[in-house]
Amino acid sequence: MPKRILTGNVTSDQNQQTVTVQVERRFRHPLLKKIIRSSKKYRAHDEDNKFKVGDSVRIQECAPKSKSKRWEVLVN
């Protein structure tokens, strides 16, 4: 099964080797037919601590690195 890749913005880089990434998705409401924005935050592994707040990054699923980290930042 292929790993999911999401795109989002870094909202926090306070922790060592970890960034918090907010991913926003847009979808059409099934009944109201209105475009709705929904967002979710993911904690991702950042090995070199090189991403800062405001950066646009791509994250990929991986094996669990800690209790809350199930994603890693893709290096372009």
C-alpha positions in Angstrom: 0.0 0.0 0.0 1.5 3.4 -1.0 2.3 5.9 1.7 0.2 9.1 1.9 1.8 12.4 1.1 0.3 15.6 2.4 1.2 19.3 2.0 0.9 21.8 4.7 2.5 24.7 6.7 4.8 24.5 9.7 3.0 26.0 12.7 5.6 25.1 15.4 9.2 24.0 15.6 9.7 24.2 19.4 10.7 20.6 19.9 13.9 18.9 18.9 13.6 17.0 15.6 9.8 17.6 15.5 7.6 20.1 13.6 3.9 20.6 13.8 2.3 20.8 10.3 -1.2 22.1 9.7 -2.8 20.5 6.7 -5.9 22.1 5.2 -8.3 20.3 2.9 -11.3 21.6 1.0 -14.4 19.7 0.1 -17.9 20.2 -1.0 -20.6 19.6 1.5 -22.8 16.8 0.3 -26.1 18.5 1.0 -25.4 22.2 1.0 -23.0 22.1 -2.0 -20.8 24.7 -0.2 -17.0 24.5 -0.2 -15.9 23.8 3.4 -12.3 24.2 4.7 -11.1 21.8 7.3 -7.7 21.6 8.9 -5.8 19.1 11.0 -2.4 19.2 12.7 0.2 16.5 12.4 3.5 16.1 14.2 6.3 15.2 11.9 9.9 14.1 12.3 12.5 16.7 11.1 15.9 15.0 11.4 18.1 18.1 10.9 15.8 20.8 12.5 15.9 22.8 9.3 12.3 23.7 8.8 11.0 26.9 10.5 7.5 28.3 11.3 5.8 29.4 8.0 7.6 27.0 5.7 5.5 25.0 3.3 6.4 21.3 3.6 5.4 17.8 2.4 5.0 15.1 4.9 4.9 11.3 4.4 3.5 8.5 6.5 6.1 6.4 8.3 6.5 3.8 11.1 5.8 5.3 14.5 8.8 7.3 15.7 7.3 8.2 19.1 4.0 8.4 20.9 2.6 11.2 18.7 4.9 11.1 15.5 3.7 9.0 12.6 4.9 11.3 9.8 8.2 12.5 8.5 9.1 15.6 6.5 10.1 14.9 2.9 13.3 16.6 1.8 13.0 18.0 -1.7 
